[in-house]
């Protein structure tokens, strides 16, 4: 489908309507506003792609703004990781990097403005007392005994809050709106609270901090954001967003909500992800089982794969559950085009080729990627002793087993056809090695043997084989929606979400590839892999990224 014939999503329709009506002079300015209290996850990736994608499509710009209004949970580490992940995804905010803390004085002045209008007041009640007096959606709230303080008293108390004359929790600033509103967010929400925790940027300059709802819309307005795109949980906050803008009398940024991304077999809550990290149930924010961008990068997911996934799931107005397999499909589609093909045997079975010269070592050329004619080739060794997969041999195969059996033929990928002539067993009766013959005239690319085996198997020459550690990742949870189960969500963690195989053998090219910083691989007939960051040239650790084919099965 051509670009001009693509169906617009509802946000694009809004943007195009604003451009047609010359709203804000046709200017488009979006923003991505992460709170620096954790690492970004795949849901943030969707928001990043949406915000930057809109500005790129309509000739606008996108700001990166950190909503850093809670010094208790924020860290510089998170800020740097967020910037790195956005750049890795392929987006650039230029010189438009901002912080809500840049606007603390302006936001404070906005609060003073509302106090002077009689639309905000200092309250001495605790947060628990405030919550108890708010009522319910069908029962009006009870006014605080401090709701009718004079403007002068409120201005004095608010300034004393700023000067640090009160303890944390002793006073808050609340908006005076409507205690009978069916929208609980409009029932005199808290605007400012006291926190004596030093801020990562402003230090001890401030001991009062604006609540997210008060800072967010005002920051949008200060920057002149035309389309403030949020997820659906902020839909009920929109009347408050608009009330602040209208009553302060500032630039009318428009909040638009879309459905957040929910993936099955995972959790997307920052609080729950932090719980997994702090309780050492995963190895960190970059654990390849985590839905964080950092974890997906370590697992081998590609930036293009994530961007294509964000496009494929679309922009909706209702929450829905997305199959994790759709994400894997998008990543696999990209990896198929860029991954270097290599051979790794995960469960080695020794094969001795009886009629191949014992002292001969042959180097064979193989394509790096048949999907990419410019990918080049590399060499693999071949000798009288090789490894194949244990599963590629059976004594008594079932029907339609087309791999190796005694008296049967199989082609070795990019090498020769072999025939199994004898089998050796260990003391437990398990197959320990095979004796085979090869057909010299059956060499790949110049086969004149006339033989037509029904299968091609991968292999690794034994004398030059590298010891490879494989980390096999699966779904993190055993149920599709761990958030919605009874009890603690951690009870549903998949005990087989990580299986480590330290017995694999790989072709020697992998060491060269590691030193050359080759990133992505297809282990033939197995899966896509990437070198883990813990790898060294003497100890290669490979993370399984995705299987070769779509698998819609439940966790193994």
MITI-693400 format. One record per residue (C-alpha): y, x, z; residue in one letter. Coordinates in pm, 1 decimal, always signed. Layout:
BEGIN
Y,X,Z,A
...
//
This chain:
BEGIN
+0.0,+0.0,+0.0,X
+335.8,+141.6,-99.3,X
+601.8,+198.5,+167.1,X
+824.0,-79.9,+37.1,X
+534.9,-331.4,+44.9,X
+424.7,-259.5,+401.7,X
+454.9,-548.1,+643.5,X
+723.0,-479.5,+902.9,X
+640.7,-500.8,+1270.6,X
+865.8,-721.5,+1482.3,X
+1076.1,-428.6,+1606.8,X
+1138.8,-309.4,+1251.2,X
+1244.7,-664.2,+1163.5,X
+1498.5,-656.0,+1448.6,X
+1630.2,-316.6,+1338.5,X
+1662.9,-421.7,+974.4,X
+1841.0,-742.0,+1076.4,X
+2086.9,-538.3,+1285.2,X
+2149.7,-305.9,+991.3,X
+2209.4,-601.3,+756.5,X
+2457.9,-751.2,+1002.4,X
+2627.2,-415.2,+1057.3,X
+2562.4,-433.6,+1429.8,X
+2702.5,-114.7,+1587.5,X
+2816.7,-15.2,+1240.3,X
+2455.0,+4.7,+1122.5,X
+2395.2,+292.6,+1362.9,X
+2039.4,+338.2,+1501.1,X
+1987.3,+535.9,+1821.5,X
+1662.7,+510.1,+2016.7,X
+1545.8,+707.3,+2316.4,X
+1224.7,+822.3,+2480.7,X
+1288.5,+806.2,+2858.2,X
+997.9,+957.4,+3055.5,X
+1005.1,+986.7,+3431.4,X
+920.1,+1350.9,+3512.8,X
+655.8,+1255.9,+3770.4,X
+339.9,+1332.4,+3574.0,X
+196.4,+1438.8,+3241.1,X
+226.5,+1221.2,+2932.2,X
-75.0,+1016.0,+2824.2,X
-182.8,+848.6,+2501.0,X
+28.8,+541.6,+2583.0,X
+336.3,+762.6,+2590.6,X
+228.4,+908.5,+2256.4,X
+246.2,+560.8,+2105.7,X
+597.2,+513.3,+2247.3,X
+705.7,+855.5,+2123.0,X
+578.8,+778.9,+1772.5,X
+751.0,+440.7,+1778.2,X
+1092.0,+564.6,+1894.5,X
+1107.4,+875.8,+1680.4,X
+943.3,+693.7,+1389.1,X
+1207.4,+420.6,+1388.6,X
+1496.5,+664.2,+1386.5,X
+1335.4,+871.2,+1111.7,X
+1267.1,+562.4,+899.1,X
+1617.4,+418.9,+931.4,X
+1823.6,+736.5,+929.2,X
+1900.2,+729.2,+1298.3,X
+1844.5,+961.2,+1592.5,X
+1634.7,+967.3,+1908.0,X
+1741.2,+1099.1,+2246.9,X
+1505.6,+1256.4,+2496.1,X
+1621.3,+1143.7,+2838.2,X
+1445.5,+1217.2,+3163.2,X
+1489.6,+929.9,+3406.6,X
+1496.4,+1160.1,+3706.2,X
+1613.6,+926.5,+3981.5,X
+1335.3,+991.2,+4234.7,X
+1335.5,+1352.8,+4358.9,X
+1033.1,+1283.0,+4581.7,X
+789.9,+1266.9,+4286.6,X
+960.5,+1477.4,+4018.7,X
+887.9,+1836.9,+3924.3,X
+1019.9,+2084.0,+3667.5,X
+656.7,+2144.2,+3565.2,X
+639.6,+1788.8,+3434.7,X
+965.1,+1824.0,+3242.4,X
+842.5,+2132.8,+3059.0,X
+503.9,+1978.7,+2984.7,X
+666.9,+1663.0,+2845.9,X
+890.0,+1861.3,+2610.3,X
+596.7,+2071.7,+2496.3,X
+380.2,+1765.5,+2426.4,X
+653.2,+1592.5,+2223.9,X
+704.1,+1903.3,+2012.0,X
+327.7,+1935.4,+1965.4,X
+317.4,+1577.0,+1837.9,X
+563.9,+1684.6,+1569.9,X
+896.1,+1539.9,+1687.2,X
+1231.9,+1703.7,+1755.1,X
+1520.6,+1561.8,+1956.4,X
+1759.1,+1838.0,+1845.3,X
+2040.0,+1887.3,+2098.4,X
+2002.5,+1536.2,+2240.9,X
+1827.1,+1624.3,+2566.9,X
+1967.5,+1431.9,+2861.2,X
+1890.7,+1345.1,+3221.8,X
+1977.9,+1036.6,+3420.5,X
+2102.6,+1284.0,+3679.8,X
+2371.8,+1382.9,+3426.7,X
+2519.4,+1038.5,+3491.2,X
+2490.6,+1012.4,+3869.8,X
+2868.3,+1001.7,+3918.4,X
+2917.4,+743.7,+3643.8,X
+2634.4,+527.9,+3779.1,X
+2785.5,+555.2,+4127.8,X
+3119.6,+440.9,+3982.8,X
+2944.3,+144.3,+3818.0,X
+2807.3,+47.1,+4160.6,X
+3156.1,+69.4,+4310.3,X
+3278.1,-154.4,+4026.2,X
+3023.6,-421.9,+4120.9,X
+3114.7,-393.9,+4489.9,X
+3481.3,-445.8,+4406.1,X
+3385.8,-758.1,+4210.1,X
+3197.4,-890.0,+4512.2,X
+2869.9,-854.0,+4322.3,X
+2703.3,-586.4,+4536.8,X
+2668.2,-531.0,+4909.7,X
+2529.0,-285.2,+5159.6,X
+2229.9,-423.3,+5347.7,X
+2090.3,-294.5,+5678.5,X
+1751.7,-462.6,+5638.5,X
+1439.6,-254.5,+5579.7,X
+1253.4,-281.9,+5251.1,X
+983.0,-485.8,+5429.3,X
+1240.1,-727.6,+5571.6,X
+1404.2,-763.1,+5231.0,X
+1068.7,-839.8,+5068.8,X
+986.2,-1099.5,+5337.2,X
+1316.1,-1280.6,+5278.8,X
+1285.5,-1292.9,+4899.7,X
+1071.4,-1607.6,+4902.1,X
+843.1,-1688.3,+4610.8,X
+897.0,-1791.8,+4247.0,X
+902.9,-2155.0,+4361.6,X
+1074.6,-2108.1,+4700.9,X
+1427.1,-1971.8,+4721.0,X
+1492.7,-1653.3,+4913.0,X
+1680.6,-1635.0,+5242.8,X
+2016.3,-1453.9,+5238.9,X
+2043.8,-1129.1,+5429.4,X
+2275.7,-1155.8,+5732.0,X
+2476.8,-876.7,+5565.2,X
+2514.9,-1049.3,+5226.5,X
+2868.6,-1169.8,+5296.7,X
+3022.8,-843.1,+5409.1,X
+3374.6,-793.8,+5278.2,X
+3444.1,-579.5,+4975.5,X
+3628.0,-329.6,+5195.0,X
+3339.4,-301.4,+5440.9,X
+3088.7,-254.9,+5158.4,X
+3302.4,+14.1,+4993.5,X
+3329.4,+200.1,+5322.4,X
+2958.2,+175.4,+5400.9,X
+2857.3,+277.5,+5048.7,X
+3077.2,+584.7,+5065.8,X
+2929.3,+669.5,+5406.9,X
+2582.4,+633.0,+5255.2,X
+2686.3,+888.5,+4996.1,X
+2816.7,+1121.0,+5265.5,X
+2480.8,+1119.0,+5441.8,X
+2591.6,+937.0,+5755.4,X
+2283.9,+715.5,+5768.8,X
+1909.7,+782.8,+5789.9,X
+1662.7,+714.3,+5509.7,X
+1582.1,+344.0,+5504.3,X
+1872.5,+257.8,+5731.5,X
+2082.1,+104.9,+5455.4,X
+2052.8,+13.9,+5087.8,X
+2292.9,-120.1,+4825.6,X
+2186.5,-451.5,+4670.4,X
+2321.0,-651.4,+4379.2,X
+2439.2,-1001.7,+4472.1,X
+2290.5,-1224.3,+4204.0,X
+2078.2,-1534.8,+4269.6,X
+1833.3,-1581.9,+4557.4,X
+1702.0,-1901.3,+4395.9,X
+1623.1,-1746.5,+4056.7,X
+1263.4,-1800.9,+3939.8,X
+1278.1,-1437.6,+3827.0,X
+1215.1,-1236.1,+4142.5,X
+1391.8,-933.1,+3993.2,X
+1718.6,-1129.1,+4007.1,X
+1698.3,-1198.5,+4380.4,X
+1947.9,-940.3,+4498.3,X
+1759.0,-630.8,+4380.1,X
+1810.4,-295.0,+4548.7,X
+2043.5,-69.5,+4349.1,X
+2061.0,+241.8,+4572.9,X
+1850.2,+391.6,+4848.8,X
+1895.1,+693.9,+5075.8,X
+1677.8,+1001.1,+5011.0,X
+1744.0,+1342.0,+5163.0,X
+1495.0,+1516.9,+4934.2,X
+1674.9,+1782.6,+4723.2,X
+1689.4,+1700.3,+4352.8,X
+1548.2,+1945.2,+4097.2,X
+1883.0,+1953.3,+3912.6,X
+2154.6,+1840.4,+4153.2,X
+2015.5,+2002.2,+4467.6,X
+2168.9,+1851.5,+4782.1,X
+2476.3,+1712.7,+4607.7,X
+2343.2,+1358.2,+4638.5,X
+2151.2,+1187.5,+4916.4,X
+2161.7,+842.1,+4757.1,X
+1980.7,+769.3,+4433.7,X
+1992.5,+471.4,+4197.4,X
+1679.6,+263.3,+4154.8,X
+1515.9,+277.7,+3812.5,X
+1640.6,-67.7,+3711.3,X
+1998.3,+24.6,+3787.4,X
+1992.2,+371.2,+3631.0,X
+1792.8,+294.4,+3319.0,X
+2013.2,+40.4,+3145.7,X
+2330.6,+219.0,+3247.8,X
+2200.1,+547.4,+3106.8,X
+2114.4,+365.1,+2783.1,X
+2467.0,+227.8,+2771.3,X
+2634.1,+561.1,+2846.3,X
+2444.9,+718.8,+2556.8,X
+2513.6,+425.5,+2324.2,X
+2144.9,+349.2,+2271.3,X
+2119.7,+66.0,+2020.2,X
+1753.2,-24.5,+2069.9,X
+1601.9,+40.2,+2411.9,X
+1229.6,-2.6,+2353.6,X
+1011.1,-63.4,+2659.9,X
+661.2,-185.0,+2731.1,X
+587.6,-545.6,+2822.6,X
+589.1,-495.4,+3199.0,X
+968.0,-462.0,+3169.1,X
+1010.0,-800.3,+3000.6,X
+1090.6,-969.7,+3333.0,X
+1337.9,-690.0,+3404.8,X
+1541.1,-764.8,+3092.0,X
+1764.2,-1035.0,+3250.3,X
+1857.5,-779.6,+3518.8,X
+1910.9,-510.7,+3252.1,X
+2152.2,-746.5,+3074.1,X
+2318.4,-866.6,+3396.0,X
+2418.1,-514.6,+3494.3,X
+2556.6,-437.7,+3148.0,X
+2745.9,-766.5,+3125.6,X
+2896.5,-750.1,+3473.4,X
+2994.8,-384.2,+3456.2,X
+3130.5,-441.0,+3104.9,X
+2972.3,-146.7,+2923.5,X
+2807.7,-81.5,+2585.7,X
+2552.0,-357.9,+2518.7,X
+2228.1,-167.0,+2464.4,X
+1946.3,-404.6,+2372.7,X
+1611.0,-391.7,+2547.6,X
+1306.1,-480.3,+2335.2,X
+953.7,-496.1,+2473.8,X
+621.9,-426.0,+2303.3,X
+261.6,-424.1,+2422.6,X
+156.5,-104.5,+2596.3,X
-150.3,+80.5,+2478.2,X
-468.2,+4.2,+2672.3,X
-784.9,+197.8,+2588.8,X
-1131.5,+95.4,+2698.5,X
-1337.0,+323.8,+2923.1,X
-1025.3,+479.5,+3074.8,X
-729.2,+415.9,+3304.4,X
-367.0,+455.7,+3201.4,X
-193.0,+424.9,+3534.9,X
-8.3,+744.4,+3631.0,X
-88.0,+671.4,+3993.5,X
-460.0,+651.7,+3925.4,X
-457.6,+956.2,+3699.3,X
-281.2,+1148.7,+3975.1,X
-549.3,+1027.9,+4214.9,X
-822.2,+1169.2,+3989.7,X
-642.2,+1504.4,+3981.6,X
-564.1,+1526.5,+4353.1,X
-916.1,+1428.7,+4456.4,X
-1062.6,+1691.6,+4219.1,X
-1259.6,+1428.4,+4029.6,X
-1136.0,+1600.0,+3713.1,X
-1034.9,+1962.1,+3664.0,X
-664.2,+1883.0,+3624.1,X
-411.5,+1697.6,+3410.1,X
-550.1,+1883.3,+3107.9,X
-913.7,+1791.7,+3171.6,X
-1046.2,+1694.0,+2825.7,X
-1176.2,+1364.5,+2965.0,X
-827.4,+1257.6,+3070.5,X
-617.2,+1030.1,+2845.5,X
-324.9,+1271.6,+2885.6,X
-184.8,+1434.9,+2574.6,X
-250.1,+1770.5,+2741.4,X
-614.3,+1677.4,+2799.5,X
-655.9,+1554.2,+2443.3,X
-506.1,+1875.7,+2308.9,X
-754.6,+2077.3,+2510.9,X
-1036.6,+1858.9,+2385.5,X
-935.9,+1932.5,+2028.2,X
-758.4,+1613.8,+1924.2,X
-495.6,+1681.2,+1658.6,X
-132.2,+1575.0,+1654.8,X
-179.0,+1403.5,+1318.2,X
-485.0,+1223.8,+1450.2,X
-283.3,+1083.6,+1740.3,X
+7.8,+988.6,+1516.4,X
-225.6,+810.8,+1273.3,X
-388.7,+631.3,+1564.6,X
-49.1,+513.2,+1690.5,X
+24.0,+377.3,+1343.8,X
-315.5,+211.0,+1304.0,X
-302.3,+14.5,+1630.6,X
+36.5,-125.5,+1532.3,X
+312.9,-275.6,+1743.6,X
+228.6,-604.7,+1912.7,X
+392.4,-849.9,+2151.6,X
+75.7,-915.2,+2350.9,X
-137.9,-675.2,+2549.1,X
-482.9,-607.0,+2413.8,X
-763.5,-359.9,+2470.3,X
-807.8,-93.2,+2201.6,X
-1146.5,+63.6,+2129.4,X
-1157.8,+430.2,+2220.8,X
-1370.4,+472.1,+1909.0,X
-1063.3,+387.8,+1697.8,X
-882.4,+687.0,+1845.4,X
-1187.6,+903.8,+1780.7,X
-1201.7,+777.2,+1422.2,X
-838.6,+875.2,+1359.7,X
-899.6,+1222.6,+1501.0,X
-1223.4,+1261.0,+1305.9,X
-1052.3,+1167.0,+978.9,X
-805.7,+1453.5,+1026.8,X
-1064.3,+1703.7,+1149.3,X
-1283.2,+1639.3,+846.5,X
-1003.7,+1777.4,+630.7,X
-913.7,+2083.0,+838.6,X
-1216.0,+2188.7,+1045.8,X
-1403.5,+2507.2,+952.9,X
-1777.3,+2450.9,+904.0,X
-2004.0,+2674.0,+1111.4,X
-2361.2,+2665.8,+1238.7,X
-2444.9,+2646.8,+1607.7,X
-2790.5,+2570.2,+1748.7,X
-2761.4,+2381.9,+2076.6,X
-3130.8,+2389.2,+2177.5,X
-3278.0,+2700.8,+2012.4,X
-3632.1,+2721.3,+1876.8,X
-3732.8,+3066.4,+1752.2,X
-3860.4,+3090.9,+1394.4,X
-4030.9,+3400.7,+1252.2,X
-4034.0,+3421.9,+872.6,X
-4356.8,+3608.5,+809.4,X
-4303.2,+3712.6,+448.5,X
-3939.0,+3819.2,+482.7,X
-3899.8,+4199.6,+514.0,X
-3872.5,+4292.4,+883.8,X
-3602.4,+4553.3,+829.5,X
-3393.7,+4350.6,+585.9,X
-3057.0,+4193.4,+675.4,X
-2892.5,+3976.3,+414.1,X
-2537.6,+3842.3,+421.2,X
-2483.3,+3501.3,+264.9,X
-2153.8,+3338.5,+172.4,X
-2075.1,+2989.1,+297.1,X
-1777.7,+2760.5,+240.5,X
-1535.2,+2714.7,+523.6,X
-1467.9,+2354.5,+429.2,X
-1595.6,+2173.6,+122.7,X
-1313.1,+1917.7,+167.0,X
-1052.4,+2190.9,+120.0,X
-1085.5,+2405.2,-194.7,X
-837.1,+2654.9,-50.6,X
-1019.6,+2707.9,+277.4,X
-1212.2,+3012.2,+154.2,X
-1553.5,+3139.0,+260.9,X
-1712.6,+3349.9,+529.7,X
-2040.9,+3539.0,+559.5,X
-2345.4,+3469.5,+773.4,X
-2643.0,+3702.5,+832.2,X
-3002.8,+3616.9,+745.3,X
-3314.7,+3800.3,+858.3,X
-3680.8,+3748.1,+941.1,X
-3600.6,+3584.6,+1273.9,X
-3376.9,+3280.9,+1314.2,X
-3314.5,+2990.9,+1551.7,X
-3331.8,+2624.1,+1458.2,X
-3291.7,+2314.0,+1674.4,X
-3590.7,+2211.4,+1883.9,X
-3545.5,+1855.6,+1758.4,X
-3581.9,+1971.2,+1398.0,X
-3956.1,+2031.6,+1447.1,X
-4231.1,+1785.2,+1546.9,X
-4608.4,+1825.5,+1554.9,X
-4678.6,+1460.0,+1489.4,X
-4366.0,+1314.2,+1335.2,X
-4306.9,+940.2,+1302.9,X
-4246.5,+782.1,+961.7,X
-3920.1,+887.8,+796.2,X
-3900.0,+1210.3,+997.9,X
-3785.2,+1441.5,+718.4,X
-3736.0,+1760.4,+913.0,X
-3982.1,+2039.7,+976.5,X
-4349.3,+1994.5,+1067.4,X
-4660.4,+2205.9,+1024.7,X
-4730.3,+2235.8,+654.1,X
-4390.8,+2081.9,+575.7,X
-4084.2,+2212.6,+391.5,X
-3719.5,+2227.9,+490.2,X
-3415.6,+2391.0,+337.0,X
-3213.1,+2619.2,+556.5,X
-2846.3,+2541.2,+498.1,X
-2690.0,+2789.8,+248.8,X
-3010.4,+3001.8,+253.7,X
-3374.0,+2941.2,+152.7,X
-3651.6,+2685.9,+165.8,X
-3912.1,+2756.0,+433.7,X
-4259.6,+2619.8,+507.2,X
-4405.2,+2601.6,+857.5,X
-4750.5,+2759.7,+863.9,X
-4821.0,+2802.8,+1236.4,X
-4693.7,+2698.0,+1578.4,X
-4696.9,+2871.1,+1917.5,X
-4682.1,+2691.1,+2253.5,X
-4586.8,+2794.2,+2605.9,X
-4798.6,+2741.8,+2917.5,X
-4667.4,+2387.9,+2952.3,X
-4766.2,+2295.8,+2600.0,X
-4411.4,+2293.2,+2465.3,X
-4345.2,+2440.0,+2121.5,X
-4208.8,+2791.6,+2181.3,X
-4187.5,+2934.8,+1829.5,X
-4270.7,+2867.3,+1467.8,X
-4427.5,+3086.4,+1202.5,X
-4293.6,+3017.4,+857.4,X
-4286.4,+3151.7,+505.5,X
-3985.2,+3147.9,+280.9,X
-3957.7,+3113.0,-95.6,X
-3744.7,+3397.9,-235.2,X
-3664.5,+3205.4,-554.2,X
-3521.3,+2911.5,-353.8,X
-3196.4,+3078.1,-254.5,X
-2904.5,+2834.9,-237.1,X
-2691.4,+2845.9,-549.2,X
-2967.0,+2998.5,-762.8,X
-3278.5,+2797.0,-673.0,X
-3552.9,+2817.0,-936.7,X
-3841.9,+2724.5,-708.1,X
-3877.8,+2366.0,-822.7,X
-3941.5,+2266.7,-461.3,X
-3769.0,+1956.3,-332.9,X
-3768.3,+1938.6,+46.1,X
-3640.1,+1613.5,+191.4,X
-3411.4,+1773.5,+445.8,X
-3160.0,+2050.9,+506.3,X
-3130.9,+2193.3,+857.5,X
-2886.8,+2432.5,+1018.7,X
-2989.7,+2762.3,+1173.4,X
-2857.8,+3087.2,+1324.7,X
-2986.9,+3440.3,+1267.0,X
-3123.8,+3563.3,+1599.7,X
-3019.2,+3931.7,+1616.4,X
-2649.5,+3859.6,+1557.4,X
-2638.0,+3524.2,+1737.0,X
-2361.1,+3468.9,+1989.5,X
-2420.2,+3303.4,+2323.7,X
-2208.6,+2989.0,+2323.7,X
-2129.8,+2754.4,+2611.8,X
-2089.1,+2393.7,+2501.6,X
-1897.3,+2135.4,+2703.4,X
-2010.0,+1790.9,+2594.8,X
-1753.6,+1525.0,+2685.6,X
-1815.8,+1152.3,+2696.4,X
-1634.5,+841.8,+2827.8,X
-1478.0,+896.9,+3170.1,X
-1591.2,+556.1,+3295.8,X
-1905.3,+347.5,+3249.3,X
-1723.9,+15.6,+3211.0,X
-1470.4,-87.8,+2950.8,X
-1198.3,-192.5,+3196.2,X
-1236.5,+2.6,+3521.0,X
-899.1,-135.7,+3637.6,X
-1038.5,-488.1,+3644.7,X
-1360.4,-426.0,+3836.4,X
-1420.5,-509.9,+4200.7,X
-1371.5,-230.4,+4449.7,X
-1241.5,+120.2,+4386.7,X
-1202.5,+208.1,+4019.4,X
-1347.4,+554.2,+4093.3,X
-1685.2,+394.5,+4167.4,X
-1724.0,+339.5,+3794.6,X
-1681.1,+699.4,+3684.9,X
-1941.5,+820.3,+3437.3,X
-2159.9,+1091.8,+3600.5,X
-2243.1,+1219.8,+3251.1,X
-1885.0,+1240.0,+3126.4,X
-1929.1,+1619.6,+3118.3,X
-2256.3,+1793.8,+3036.4,X
-2254.3,+2173.3,+3006.5,X
-2499.2,+2354.4,+2778.2,X
-2510.1,+2731.5,+2831.0,X
-2807.7,+2790.2,+2598.3,X
-2647.6,+2743.7,+2257.0,X
-2651.6,+3011.3,+1986.6,X
-2377.2,+3047.3,+1728.5,X
-2325.6,+3242.6,+1410.5,X
-2128.3,+3569.4,+1454.9,X
-1831.7,+3445.1,+1250.3,X
-1723.0,+3242.8,+1553.4,X
-1606.5,+3557.5,+1729.2,X
-1395.8,+3653.1,+1427.6,X
-1260.3,+3298.3,+1413.3,X
-1163.2,+3317.4,+1779.6,X
-974.7,+3642.5,+1727.8,X
-808.8,+3496.1,+1416.6,X
-699.8,+3188.4,+1615.3,X
-897.9,+2943.6,+1404.1,X
-871.5,+2622.9,+1605.0,X
-1103.8,+2346.9,+1485.5,X
-1469.6,+2351.9,+1383.5,X
-1738.6,+2125.8,+1258.6,X
-2069.3,+2240.3,+1400.4,X
-2286.8,+2130.9,+1110.9,X
-2494.3,+1819.8,+1176.8,X
-2364.5,+1805.5,+1534.4,X
-1998.2,+1733.9,+1610.5,X
-1643.5,+1863.9,+1593.2,X
-1556.1,+2134.4,+1844.2,X
-1264.8,+2347.2,+1956.5,X
-1249.4,+2669.0,+2158.2,X
-1160.2,+2596.6,+2518.7,X
-860.9,+2777.7,+2662.2,X
-1094.9,+2957.9,+2904.4,X
-1270.9,+3133.2,+2614.9,X
-1264.1,+3508.8,+2565.7,X
-1401.1,+3712.4,+2276.3,X
-1702.2,+3793.3,+2496.8,X
-1750.1,+3443.3,+2632.9,X
-1695.3,+3160.3,+2388.1,X
-1664.8,+2813.9,+2541.0,X
-1649.2,+2521.9,+2299.5,X
-1537.4,+2167.9,+2381.7,X
-1691.3,+1882.7,+2188.3,X
-1401.9,+1687.2,+2040.4,X
-1574.9,+1393.8,+1868.0,X
-1909.7,+1317.9,+1709.4,X
-1948.9,+1348.7,+1333.8,X
-1973.5,+973.5,+1286.5,X
-1824.2,+668.3,+1448.6,X
-2028.3,+566.6,+1751.1,X
-1946.8,+233.2,+1906.9,X
-2207.0,+278.0,+2177.6,X
-2147.9,+271.0,+2549.8,X
-2140.3,+598.7,+2746.6,X
-2463.4,+792.9,+2740.1,X
//
